[in-house]
Amino acid sequence: MQDIAAAHIVRIHINRVAIDSPNPTTGEALYALAEIQKREKLYREVAGDEEDERIPPDETPVHLKRDQHFYSQKVFDILVNGDEHEIDTNKITYARVVDLYLGQGGQPSNEYLVKYSHGPVENPSGTLAPGQKVKVKDGMRFRVAGTGES
């Protein structure tokens, strides 16, 4: 904490609002400074084709540069075959659901049947086919099963 106490102030932007912050700081301090809600995550914009950096809401030091941009994004808790996953997009593709299933030790197959339930009003339940995506909400459930070879 001694480093943070000796920090200098730098202007950054969170959700398009200019904010003065100590530098270095912590993720926890940035969440508090910008009043980021519990169901949101904070990201630092990264130039180029790289993924934006997720800032954890903890004591991990965060080194800032003048006029850096950050943004918050809502996260959704979904279930894939009973296992919880946190995603930060409001839509999910067939491929992403299958990847989550395989990442939790699901059985590889040539084809998968993906069913969903407890979805939003736009798509409360149904079957997700390859190439399709559906809108998600907290608590949405996905069931993935390998269909074997075609």
C-alpha positions in Angstrom: 0.0 0.0 0.0 3.0 2.3 0.5 3.4 2.6 -3.3 -0.2 3.6 -3.7 0.0 6.2 -1.0 2.9 7.8 -2.9 1.0 7.7 -6.2 0.5 10.7 -8.4 -2.9 11.6 -9.9 -3.6 10.7 -13.5 -6.8 11.4 -15.6 -8.4 8.2 -17.0 -11.8 7.5 -18.6 -14.2 5.0 -17.3 -17.5 4.5 -19.3 -16.6 7.8 -21.2 -16.3 9.8 -18.0 -13.1 11.5 -17.1 -11.9 10.5 -13.6 -8.8 11.5 -11.7 -7.2 8.4 -10.1 -4.0 7.7 -8.1 -1.4 5.9 -10.1 -0.7 3.1 -9.4 -4.0 2.0 -8.0 -5.9 -1.3 -7.5 -8.8 -2.9 -9.3 -10.8 -2.6 -6.1 -10.2 1.1 -6.0 -11.1 1.6 -9.7 -14.4 -0.3 -9.2 -15.2 2.0 -6.2 -14.1 5.2 -7.9 -16.3 4.5 -10.9 -19.1 3.0 -8.9 -19.1 -0.3 -10.9 -22.0 -2.4 -10.0 -21.7 -5.9 -8.5 -22.9 -7.7 -11.7 -20.4 -5.8 -13.9 -16.8 -6.3 -14.8 -14.2 -3.6 -15.6 -12.0 -3.8 -18.8 -9.1 -1.7 -19.9 -9.1 -1.0 -23.7 -6.2 -2.5 -25.5 -5.0 -1.3 -29.0 -5.0 -3.6 -32.0 -6.5 -7.1 -32.3 -5.7 -8.1 -28.7 -8.5 -8.8 -26.2 -9.3 -6.0 -23.8 -7.8 -6.6 -20.3 -10.2 -7.6 -17.6 -9.4 -5.8 -14.3 -10.2 -7.9 -11.2 -11.9 -6.1 -8.3 -9.2 -6.9 -5.9 -5.9 -5.6 -4.5 -3.9 -6.4 -7.6 -1.9 -3.3 -8.6 -3.0 -1.5 -11.7 -0.6 0.9 -13.4 -2.3 3.7 -15.3 -1.4 5.9 -18.3 -2.8 9.3 -18.9 -6.1 9.2 -20.8 -6.4 5.4 -20.8 -10.0 4.2 -21.4 -11.8 1.6 -19.3 -15.4 0.3 -19.6 -17.7 -1.8 -17.5 -19.9 -4.6 -18.9 -22.6 -6.7 -17.3 -21.9 -10.4 -16.8 -24.4 -13.2 -16.9 -24.3 -16.5 -15.0 -25.4 -19.4 -17.1 -25.5 -23.2 -16.6 -24.1 -25.7 -19.2 -25.0 -29.2 -18.2 -25.4 -28.1 -14.6 -22.0 -26.3 -14.4 -21.9 -22.6 -13.8 -20.2 -20.2 -16.2 -19.9 -16.4 -16.2 -20.1 -14.8 -19.6 -19.8 -11.1 -20.5 -21.9 -11.0 -23.7 -25.6 -10.7 -24.0 -25.7 -13.3 -26.7 -24.1 -16.7 -27.0 -23.3 -18.8 -30.0 -23.7 -22.5 -30.5 -19.9 -22.8 -30.8 -19.3 -21.0 -27.5 -21.8 -23.3 -25.7 -20.1 -26.4 -27.1 -16.7 -25.0 -26.1 -17.9 -24.4 -22.6 -19.2 -28.0 -22.5 -16.0 -29.4 -23.8 -13.9 -27.2 -21.4 -15.7 -28.8 -18.4 -14.8 -32.3 -19.6 -17.7 -33.0 -21.9 -17.5 -35.9 -24.3 -16.1 -35.0 -27.8 -18.5 -35.8 -30.7 -18.8 -35.0 -34.4 -22.2 -33.3 -33.7 -24.0 -31.8 -30.7 -27.5 -31.2 -29.8 -27.8 -28.0 -27.8 -31.1 -27.2 -26.0 -31.7 -24.2 -23.7 -34.3 -23.1 -21.2 -35.0 -20.3 -18.7 -34.1 -17.8 -21.4 -35.3 -14.2 -21.9 -38.7 -13.4 -23.3 -37.3 -13.3 -26.8 -36.1 -16.9 -26.6 -37.4 -18.7 -23.5 -36.5 -22.2 -24.6 -35.5 -24.1 -27.7 -32.7 -25.7 -29.7 -29.6 -23.9 -30.7 -28.2 -25.1 -34.1 -24.7 -24.6 -35.5 -24.1 -21.0 -36.7 -27.0 -19.7 -34.5 -26.8 -17.5 -31.4 -29.4 -16.6 -28.7 -29.9 -13.8 -26.2 -28.9 -14.8 -22.7 -30.1 -13.9 -19.2 -28.9 -14.8 -15.7 -29.8 -18.4 -14.8 -30.2 -19.5 -18.4 -29.6 -23.3 -18.8 -28.0 -25.1 -21.7 -28.0 -28.9 -22.1 -25.4 -30.3 -24.6 -25.3 -33.9 -25.8 -23.1 -35.5 -28.4 -25.2 -37.0 -31.2 -22.5 -39.4 -32.4 -21.4 -39.7 -36.0 -23.7 -38.6 -38.8 
